[in-house]
Amino acid sequence: MKRKCTLVGLALLAGCGAVPRPQPISVVAPPPIRKSGLERVLGQDARSLVAQFGPANQDVLEANARKLQFSGPVCILDAYLYPPARGKEPLVMYVDARQPDGRSIDSVTCAAALARRK
């Protein structure tokens, strides 16, 4: 009986010594947010677009919208500007791009090509 109590006591003590020490937590930063590449166009006003691409080849007003078209040997970019609120300056909310022959082209590639031509 004495031997049994000793073994139980040792088992209890052994369990107490097995408490692991807390390990430091390493904080990992999230990966950077990948931007679409259209930051140079989306959210910009007409003056900013002209500063980047030169004068627009077309400037069309339609009700509360404005379309500025910029073209070069690589592509044609249509930027659609809408006022974000009543009385505010219109900003680019949508873009469309195509090659001069009408085939599609990536808007980011087109914007970069037009910026280089200026």
C-alpha positions as CSV (number, residue, x, y, z in Angstrom):
1,M,0.0,0.0,0.0
2,K,2.9,2.3,0.9
3,R,4.5,1.5,-2.4
4,K,1.3,2.3,-4.3
5,C,0.9,5.7,-2.6
6,T,4.5,6.5,-3.4
7,L,4.0,5.6,-7.1
8,V,0.8,7.7,-7.3
9,G,2.6,10.6,-5.6
10,L,5.5,10.4,-8.1
11,A,3.1,10.2,-11.0
12,L,1.4,13.4,-9.8
13,L,4.7,15.2,-9.3
14,A,5.9,14.1,-12.8
15,G,2.8,15.6,-14.3
16,C,3.5,18.9,-12.6
17,G,6.9,19.2,-14.1
18,A,5.8,18.7,-17.6
19,V,4.3,22.1,-18.1
20,P,5.8,23.6,-21.2
21,R,7.1,27.1,-21.2
22,P,5.2,29.5,-23.4
23,Q,7.0,30.1,-26.7
24,P,7.4,33.6,-28.1
25,I,4.9,34.4,-30.9
26,S,6.4,35.6,-34.0
27,V,4.3,38.2,-35.8
28,V,4.4,37.9,-39.6
29,A,3.4,40.9,-41.6
30,P,0.7,40.3,-44.2
31,P,1.9,40.3,-47.8
32,P,1.7,43.6,-49.5
33,I,-1.6,44.4,-51.3
34,R,-1.0,44.1,-55.0
35,K,-2.3,47.1,-56.9
36,S,-4.0,46.8,-60.1
37,G,-1.8,49.3,-61.9
38,L,-4.6,51.6,-62.8
39,E,-4.0,53.9,-59.8
40,R,-2.5,56.4,-62.3
41,V,-5.9,56.7,-64.0
42,L,-8.8,55.6,-61.6
43,G,-9.8,58.3,-59.2
44,Q,-8.0,61.0,-61.2
45,D,-9.5,64.3,-62.5
46,A,-9.2,65.5,-66.1
47,R,-6.2,67.8,-65.4
48,S,-4.3,64.8,-64.0
49,L,-5.0,62.7,-67.1
50,V,-3.9,65.5,-69.4
51,A,-0.7,65.9,-67.4
52,Q,0.1,62.2,-67.7
53,F,-1.0,61.5,-71.3
54,G,-1.1,64.9,-73.0
55,P,-4.1,66.5,-74.6
56,A,-7.1,64.2,-75.1
57,N,-7.9,63.2,-78.7
58,Q,-11.6,63.4,-77.8
59,D,-13.5,65.1,-75.0
60,V,-17.1,64.1,-74.9
61,L,-19.7,65.4,-72.4
62,E,-22.8,63.2,-71.9
63,A,-25.4,64.3,-69.2
64,N,-23.4,64.1,-66.0
65,A,-20.5,62.1,-67.5
66,R,-17.4,63.0,-69.4
67,K,-15.3,60.8,-71.6
68,L,-11.7,61.6,-72.4
69,Q,-10.1,59.5,-75.1
70,F,-6.3,59.2,-75.4
71,S,-4.7,57.4,-78.3
72,G,-1.3,56.4,-79.4
73,P,0.3,53.9,-81.8
74,V,-0.2,51.0,-79.3
75,C,-3.7,51.7,-78.0
76,I,-6.7,53.9,-77.3
77,L,-7.8,54.5,-73.8
78,D,-11.3,55.8,-72.9
79,A,-11.5,57.3,-69.4
80,Y,-15.0,57.9,-68.0
81,L,-15.3,60.6,-65.4
82,Y,-18.3,61.0,-63.1
83,P,-18.8,63.5,-60.2
84,P,-18.4,61.5,-56.9
85,A,-21.0,63.9,-55.3
86,R,-23.1,66.8,-56.4
87,G,-20.9,69.9,-57.1
88,K,-17.7,67.8,-56.9
89,E,-15.2,67.6,-59.7
90,P,-15.7,64.5,-61.9
91,L,-13.2,61.7,-61.4
92,V,-12.3,58.6,-63.5
93,M,-14.6,55.8,-62.4
94,Y,-14.2,53.5,-65.4
95,V,-11.6,52.9,-68.2
96,D,-11.7,50.9,-71.4
97,A,-8.8,50.1,-73.7
98,R,-8.4,48.7,-77.1
99,Q,-5.8,48.4,-79.9
100,P,-6.1,50.8,-82.9
101,D,-7.6,47.9,-84.9
102,G,-10.3,47.2,-82.2
103,R,-8.8,44.2,-80.6
104,S,-8.7,44.2,-76.8
105,I,-5.7,45.2,-74.7
106,D,-5.1,45.3,-71.0
107,S,-5.9,48.8,-69.6
108,V,-2.8,48.8,-67.4
109,T,-0.5,48.1,-70.4
110,C,-2.3,50.8,-72.5
111,A,-2.0,53.5,-69.7
112,A,1.7,52.7,-69.4
113,A,2.2,53.0,-73.2
114,L,0.3,56.3,-73.4
115,A,2.3,57.7,-70.5
116,R,5.6,56.8,-72.3
117,R,4.5,58.5,-75.5
118,K,4.1,62.0,-73.9
